[in-house]
Amino acid sequence: MKPEYQGLYEKFGLNVVYYRKRKRLTQMQLAELVDIDRSHISAIELGRVGVSFDVIFKLCEVLEITPKQLFDFRE
């Protein structure tokens, strides 16, 4: 990950946290529903890893949001 994009990864992660909590899901529950490891959900939420389109689409499906909502970063 390029350092200049770190802030965007973190904002993406904060959106995942926001929508996960809005659905009242734990990281473990979300991980099971998306079919990835809980530690990967944690890394996504902390902005430490990139995410494939497959995971993005599955997150949106589970969280009942659009990809646009997931990428609508708050200032």
N, CA, C and O atoms as CSV, one atom per row, in Angstrom:
chain,resi,resn,atom,element,x,y,z
A,1,MET,N,N,0.847,-1.171,0.000
A,1,MET,CA,C,0.000,0.000,0.000
A,1,MET,C,C,0.894,1.235,0.000
A,1,MET,O,O,1.845,1.338,0.774
A,2,LYS,N,N,0.566,2.157,-0.877
A,2,LYS,CA,C,1.334,3.397,-0.966
A,2,LYS,C,C,0.968,4.310,0.208
A,2,LYS,O,O,-0.207,4.455,0.545
A,3,PRO,N,N,1.972,4.918,0.819
A,3,PRO,CA,C,1.712,5.776,1.986
A,3,PRO,C,C,0.720,6.904,1.712
A,3,PRO,O,O,-0.032,7.297,2.604
A,4,GLU,N,N,0.713,7.424,0.495
A,4,GLU,CA,C,-0.196,8.540,0.203
A,4,GLU,C,C,-1.673,8.127,0.206
A,4,GLU,O,O,-2.557,8.982,0.243
A,5,TYR,N,N,-1.932,6.830,0.168
A,5,TYR,CA,C,-3.318,6.347,0.193
A,5,TYR,C,C,-3.744,5.835,1.561
A,5,TYR,O,O,-4.893,5.427,1.730
A,6,GLN,N,N,-2.851,5.848,2.536
A,6,GLN,CA,C,-3.152,5.317,3.863
A,6,GLN,C,C,-4.419,5.939,4.449
A,6,GLN,O,O,-5.255,5.233,5.011
A,7,GLY,N,N,-4.560,7.241,4.320
A,7,GLY,CA,C,-5.741,7.913,4.861
A,7,GLY,C,C,-7.037,7.421,4.241
A,7,GLY,O,O,-8.060,7.336,4.919
A,8,LEU,N,N,-6.997,7.100,2.963
A,8,LEU,CA,C,-8.205,6.592,2.283
A,8,LEU,C,C,-8.551,5.185,2.765
A,8,LEU,O,O,-9.725,4.850,2.924
A,9,TYR,N,N,-7.532,4.368,2.994
A,9,TYR,CA,C,-7.777,3.027,3.530
A,9,TYR,C,C,-8.413,3.133,4.917
A,9,TYR,O,O,-9.321,2.375,5.258
A,10,GLU,N,N,-7.921,4.081,5.705
A,10,GLU,CA,C,-8.468,4.269,7.045
A,10,GLU,C,C,-9.912,4.757,6.994
A,10,GLU,O,O,-10.742,4.304,7.783
A,11,LYS,N,N,-10.219,5.663,6.089
A,11,LYS,CA,C,-11.598,6.149,5.947
A,11,LYS,C,C,-12.524,5.024,5.495
A,11,LYS,O,O,-13.654,4.913,5.972
A,12,PHE,N,N,-12.041,4.187,4.569
A,12,PHE,CA,C,-12.821,3.029,4.136
A,12,PHE,C,C,-13.104,2.132,5.348
A,12,PHE,O,O,-14.231,1.683,5.557
A,13,GLY,N,N,-12.063,1.886,6.133
A,13,GLY,CA,C,-12.214,1.040,7.321
A,13,GLY,C,C,-13.215,1.598,8.309
A,13,GLY,O,O,-14.001,0.853,8.894
A,14,LEU,N,N,-13.188,2.917,8.498
A,14,LEU,CA,C,-14.151,3.540,9.402
A,14,LEU,C,C,-15.583,3.359,8.905
A,14,LEU,O,O,-16.502,3.197,9.708
A,15,ASN,N,N,-15.775,3.386,7.599
A,15,ASN,CA,C,-17.108,3.138,7.045
A,15,ASN,C,C,-17.548,1.704,7.304
A,15,ASN,O,O,-18.713,1.457,7.618
A,16,VAL,N,N,-16.623,0.761,7.173
A,16,VAL,CA,C,-16.962,-0.638,7.468
A,16,VAL,C,C,-17.400,-0.754,8.926
A,16,VAL,O,O,-18.403,-1.401,9.227
A,17,VAL,N,N,-16.649,-0.126,9.827
A,17,VAL,CA,C,-17.009,-0.150,11.253
A,17,VAL,C,C,-18.397,0.459,11.456
A,17,VAL,O,O,-19.242,-0.122,12.137
A,18,TYR,N,N,-18.624,1.619,10.866
A,18,TYR,CA,C,-19.910,2.315,11.020
A,18,TYR,C,C,-21.085,1.431,10.592
A,18,TYR,O,O,-22.049,1.262,11.339
A,19,TYR,N,N,-20.995,0.873,9.390
A,19,TYR,CA,C,-22.112,0.072,8.890
A,19,TYR,C,C,-22.222,-1.275,9.608
A,19,TYR,O,O,-23.323,-1.810,9.744
A,20,ARG,N,N,-21.101,-1.827,10.069
A,20,ARG,CA,C,-21.156,-3.070,10.851
A,20,ARG,C,C,-21.889,-2.815,12.162
A,20,ARG,O,O,-22.758,-3.593,12.556
A,21,LYS,N,N,-21.537,-1.730,12.833
A,21,LYS,CA,C,-22.178,-1.425,14.114
A,21,LYS,C,C,-23.641,-1.051,13.932
A,21,LYS,O,O,-24.477,-1.343,14.787
A,22,ARG,N,N,-23.941,-0.407,12.818
A,22,ARG,CA,C,-25.334,-0.063,12.522
A,22,ARG,C,C,-26.194,-1.319,12.406
A,22,ARG,O,O,-27.373,-1.308,12.760
A,23,LYS,N,N,-25.595,-2.400,11.908
A,23,LYS,CA,C,-26.304,-3.689,11.801
A,23,LYS,C,C,-26.184,-4.513,13.081
A,23,LYS,O,O,-26.704,-5.625,13.167
A,24,ARG,N,N,-25.488,-3.947,14.078
A,24,ARG,CA,C,-25.274,-4.613,15.365
A,24,ARG,C,C,-24.583,-5.967,15.204
A,24,ARG,O,O,-24.993,-6.968,15.791
A,25,LEU,N,N,-23.531,-5.969,14.398
A,25,LEU,CA,C,-22.738,-7.175,14.185
A,25,LEU,C,C,-21.377,-7.026,14.845
A,25,LEU,O,O,-20.804,-5.937,14.879
A,26,THR,N,N,-20.872,-8.127,15.366
A,26,THR,CA,C,-19.496,-8.144,15.849
A,26,THR,C,C,-18.577,-8.382,14.653
A,26,THR,O,O,-19.031,-8.744,13.568
A,27,GLN,N,N,-17.288,-8.174,14.867
A,27,GLN,CA,C,-16.339,-8.481,13.797
A,27,GLN,C,C,-16.432,-9.950,13.420
A,27,GLN,O,O,-16.369,-10.295,12.240
A,28,MET,N,N,-16.580,-10.817,14.415
A,28,MET,CA,C,-16.666,-12.258,14.158
A,28,MET,C,C,-17.904,-12.589,13.330
A,28,MET,O,O,-17.824,-13.378,12.389
A,29,GLN,N,N,-19.032,-12.001,13.668
A,29,GLN,CA,C,-20.263,-12.256,12.915
A,29,GLN,C,C,-20.127,-11.786,11.474
A,29,GLN,O,O,-20.510,-12.496,10.545
A,30,LEU,N,N,-19.576,-10.581,11.288
A,30,LEU,CA,C,-19.400,-10.061,9.936
A,30,LEU,C,C,-18.442,-10.940,9.149
A,30,LEU,O,O,-18.687,-11.248,7.983
A,31,ALA,N,N,-17.363,-11.339,9.782
A,31,ALA,CA,C,-16.389,-12.201,9.113
A,31,ALA,C,C,-17.028,-13.499,8.643
A,31,ALA,O,O,-16.776,-13.947,7.525
A,32,GLU,N,N,-17.848,-14.098,9.484
A,32,GLU,CA,C,-18.524,-15.341,9.104
A,32,GLU,C,C,-19.472,-15.127,7.936
A,32,GLU,O,O,-19.533,-15.949,7.022
A,33,LEU,N,N,-20.208,-14.029,7.962
A,33,LEU,CA,C,-21.160,-13.745,6.890
A,33,LEU,C,C,-20.464,-13.432,5.563
A,33,LEU,O,O,-20.986,-13.751,4.494
A,34,VAL,N,N,-19.289,-12.809,5.637
A,34,VAL,CA,C,-18.545,-12.442,4.430
A,34,VAL,C,C,-17.622,-13.581,3.997
A,34,VAL,O,O,-17.092,-13.573,2.886
A,35,ASP,N,N,-17.436,-14.564,4.889
A,35,ASP,CA,C,-16.596,-15.737,4.640
A,35,ASP,C,C,-15.110,-15.369,4.549
A,35,ASP,O,O,-14.389,-15.814,3.656
A,36,ILE,N,N,-14.681,-14.536,5.510
A,36,ILE,CA,C,-13.256,-14.233,5.663
A,36,ILE,C,C,-12.924,-14.320,7.149
A,36,ILE,O,O,-13.822,-14.395,7.988
A,37,ASP,N,N,-11.652,-14.311,7.464
A,37,ASP,CA,C,-11.204,-14.427,8.845
A,37,ASP,C,C,-11.479,-13.132,9.625
A,37,ASP,O,O,-11.442,-12.038,9.061
A,38,ARG,N,N,-11.754,-13.274,10.924
A,38,ARG,CA,C,-12.014,-12.107,11.757
A,38,ARG,C,C,-10.829,-11.147,11.777
A,38,ARG,O,O,-11.013,-9.930,11.817
A,39,SER,N,N,-9.623,-11.689,11.750
A,39,SER,CA,C,-8.437,-10.820,11.761
A,39,SER,C,C,-8.355,-9.984,10.479
A,39,SER,O,O,-7.799,-8.886,10.484
A,40,HIS,N,N,-8.912,-10.511,9.383
A,40,HIS,CA,C,-8.933,-9.745,8.138
A,40,HIS,C,C,-9.930,-8.588,8.240
A,40,HIS,O,O,-9.660,-7.489,7.755
A,41,ILE,N,N,-11.081,-8.836,8.871
A,41,ILE,CA,C,-12.058,-7.759,9.108
A,41,ILE,C,C,-11.400,-6.675,9.951
A,41,ILE,O,O,-11.542,-5.488,9.659
A,42,SER,N,N,-10.685,-7.074,10.989
A,42,SER,CA,C,-10.003,-6.115,11.847
A,42,SER,C,C,-9.000,-5.286,11.048
A,42,SER,O,O,-8.945,-4.066,11.196
A,43,ALA,N,N,-8.214,-5.938,10.209
A,43,ALA,CA,C,-7.213,-5.239,9.399
A,43,ALA,C,C,-7.871,-4.274,8.413
A,43,ALA,O,O,-7.353,-3.185,8.169
A,44,ILE,N,N,-9.004,-4.670,7.850
A,44,ILE,CA,C,-9.752,-3.782,6.937
A,44,ILE,C,C,-10.224,-2.554,7.707
A,44,ILE,O,O,-10.047,-1.423,7.254
A,45,GLU,N,N,-10.826,-2.784,8.878
A,45,GLU,CA,C,-11.360,-1.680,9.666
A,45,GLU,C,C,-10.271,-0.716,10.131
A,45,GLU,O,O,-10.531,0.475,10.305
A,46,LEU,N,N,-9.067,-1.215,10.330
A,46,LEU,CA,C,-7.951,-0.373,10.754
A,46,LEU,C,C,-7.216,0.265,9.579
A,46,LEU,O,O,-6.291,1.053,9.776
A,47,GLY,N,N,-7.627,-0.074,8.361
A,47,GLY,CA,C,-7.001,0.501,7.177
A,47,GLY,C,C,-5.623,-0.055,6.893
A,47,GLY,O,O,-4.783,0.638,6.319
A,48,ARG,N,N,-5.378,-1.290,7.283
A,48,ARG,CA,C,-4.050,-1.896,7.123
A,48,ARG,C,C,-3.907,-2.753,5.881
A,48,ARG,O,O,-2.790,-3.094,5.492
A,49,VAL,N,N,-5.019,-3.107,5.253
A,49,VAL,CA,C,-4.969,-3.977,4.071
A,49,VAL,C,C,-5.907,-3.466,2.984
A,49,VAL,O,O,-6.869,-2.749,3.259
A,50,GLY,N,N,-5.614,-3.842,1.768
A,50,GLY,CA,C,-6.512,-3.575,0.660
A,50,GLY,C,C,-7.596,-4.642,0.619
A,50,GLY,O,O,-7.482,-5.685,1.262
A,51,VAL,N,N,-8.633,-4.372,-0.133
A,51,VAL,CA,C,-9.774,-5.279,-0.192
A,51,VAL,C,C,-10.109,-5.577,-1.641
A,51,VAL,O,O,-10.124,-4.676,-2.479
A,52,SER,N,N,-10.380,-6.848,-1.937
A,52,SER,CA,C,-10.765,-7.221,-3.297
A,52,SER,C,C,-12.196,-6.788,-3.576
A,52,SER,O,O,-12.975,-6.533,-2.657
A,53,PHE,N,N,-12.525,-6.710,-4.854
A,53,PHE,CA,C,-13.909,-6.383,-5.218
A,53,PHE,C,C,-14.873,-7.441,-4.688
A,53,PHE,O,O,-15.984,-7.110,-4.275
A,54,ASP,N,N,-14.465,-8.697,-4.696
A,54,ASP,CA,C,-15.336,-9.750,-4.174
A,54,ASP,C,C,-15.723,-9.472,-2.726
A,54,ASP,O,O,-16.888,-9.604,-2.353
A,55,VAL,N,N,-14.740,-9.087,-1.911
A,55,VAL,CA,C,-15.008,-8.795,-0.503
A,55,VAL,C,C,-15.856,-7.527,-0.382
A,55,VAL,O,O,-16.774,-7.472,0.437
A,56,ILE,N,N,-15.556,-6.524,-1.182
A,56,ILE,CA,C,-16.353,-5.285,-1.151
A,56,ILE,C,C,-17.812,-5.593,-1.469
A,56,ILE,O,O,-18.710,-5.141,-0.758
A,57,PHE,N,N,-18.053,-6.354,-2.526
A,57,PHE,CA,C,-19.427,-6.661,-2.920
A,57,PHE,C,C,-20.137,-7.493,-1.860
A,57,PHE,O,O,-21.322,-7.284,-1.599
A,58,LYS,N,N,-19.424,-8.435,-1.246
A,58,LYS,CA,C,-20.025,-9.270,-0.205
A,58,LYS,C,C,-20.316,-8.429,1.044
A,58,LYS,O,O,-21.364,-8.593,1.669
A,59,LEU,N,N,-19.392,-7.529,1.411
A,59,LEU,CA,C,-19.644,-6.628,2.535
A,59,LEU,C,C,-20.917,-5.819,2.304
A,59,LEU,O,O,-21.752,-5.686,3.199
A,60,CYS,N,N,-21.053,-5.283,1.097
A,60,CYS,CA,C,-22.240,-4.483,0.769
A,60,CYS,C,C,-23.511,-5.309,0.853
A,60,CYS,O,O,-24.539,-4.839,1.342
A,61,GLU,N,N,-23.437,-6.530,0.379
A,61,GLU,CA,C,-24.594,-7.432,0.426
A,61,GLU,C,C,-24.998,-7.699,1.875
A,61,GLU,O,O,-26.172,-7.589,2.227
A,62,VAL,N,N,-24.030,-8.045,2.705
A,62,VAL,CA,C,-24.298,-8.372,4.110
A,62,VAL,C,C,-24.753,-7.149,4.889
A,62,VAL,O,O,-25.673,-7.236,5.701
A,63,LEU,N,N,-24.117,-6.014,4.649
A,63,LEU,CA,C,-24.444,-4.796,5.385
A,63,LEU,C,C,-25.646,-4.051,4.800
A,63,LEU,O,O,-26.107,-3.054,5.355
A,64,GLU,N,N,-26.142,-4.557,3.666
A,64,GLU,CA,C,-27.308,-3.987,2.990
A,64,GLU,C,C,-27.086,-2.520,2.626
A,64,GLU,O,O,-27.901,-1.647,2.924
A,65,ILE,N,N,-25.949,-2.288,1.971
A,65,ILE,CA,C,-25.597,-0.955,1.497
A,65,ILE,C,C,-25.054,-1.071,0.078
A,65,ILE,O,O,-24.814,-2.172,-0.418
A,66,THR,N,N,-24.864,0.065,-0.563
A,66,THR,CA,C,-24.283,0.083,-1.900
A,66,THR,C,C,-22.772,0.321,-1.801
A,66,THR,O,O,-22.297,0.849,-0.795
A,67,PRO,N,N,-22.023,-0.057,-2.822
A,67,PRO,CA,C,-20.595,0.268,-2.819
A,67,PRO,C,C,-20.360,1.777,-2.670
A,67,PRO,O,O,-19.395,2.199,-2.034
A,68,LYS,N,N,-21.239,2.574,-3.254
A,68,LYS,CA,C,-21.102,4.032,-3.129
A,68,LYS,C,C,-21.135,4.445,-1.665
A,68,LYS,O,O,-20.344,5.288,-1.242
A,69,GLN,N,N,-22.030,3.869,-0.898
A,69,GLN,CA,C,-22.111,4.204,0.521
A,69,GLN,C,C,-20.814,3.837,1.248
A,69,GLN,O,O,-20.349,4.573,2.118
A,70,LEU,N,N,-20.248,2.705,0.884
A,70,LEU,CA,C,-19.014,2.253,1.523
A,70,LEU,C,C,-17.847,3.177,1.203
A,70,LEU,O,O,-16.916,3.313,1.997
A,71,PHE,N,N,-17.902,3.810,0.033
A,71,PHE,CA,C,-16.820,4.706,-0.388
A,71,PHE,C,C,-17.146,6.183,-0.198
A,71,PHE,O,O,-16.381,7.050,-0.622
A,72,ASP,N,N,-18.276,6.469,0.436
A,72,ASP,CA,C,-18.656,7.857,0.702
A,72,ASP,C,C,-17.973,8.298,1.980
A,72,ASP,O,O,-18.546,8.198,3.065
A,73,PHE,N,N,-16.736,8.792,1.852
A,73,PHE,CA,C,-15.930,9.129,3.014
A,73,PHE,C,C,-16.365,10.450,3.635
A,73,PHE,O,O,-16.583,11.442,2.940
A,74,ARG,N,N,-16.482,10.439,4.935
A,74,ARG,CA,C,-16.811,11.651,5.677
A,74,ARG,C,C,-15.535,12.423,5.938
A,74,ARG,O,O,-14.467,11.828,6.085
A,75,GLU,N,N,-15.632,13.731,5.997
A,75,GLU,CA,C,-14.447,14.570,6.238
A,75,GLU,C,C,-14.189,14.747,7.699
A,75,GLU,O,O,-13.233,15.422,8.080
